[in-house]
Amino acid sequence: MQEIQPRVDELARQWKELEGTTAGKGEKLFDANRHVLYEQSCDDIDGWINEIESQIITDDVGHDLTTVNLLVQKQNVRHCISFIHFRLYGGRDGVLVLGFYLFLSAVSPGF
């Protein structure tokens, strides 16, 4: 028993050391891939913005109150999209949340 206990203690120490090393390497791997995740998020947002822009682009000048109000809403969306582009490519955090909030507040007054 006296010979086994030191070995068990050494194995327990080595196991804790291995767990600590593994956790540290996992964090380093995540940090190394963080920029890839950021680039993917930017690409996704850029695609979403392009899709929204294609839906709201119009040559209509508005001939009655209803179409003018719709055009004002579309202009608000364009403004929000420009702001999102600025925040996105300015390296700011919280782009997704801010972008969706601005979009919803532009198309749904009182949001």
Summary of the structure (lengths in Angstrom):
residues: 111
radius of gyration: 26.5
end to end distance: 71.5
largest distance: 95.3
contacts: 239
relative contact order: 0.08
helix: 82%
strand: 0%
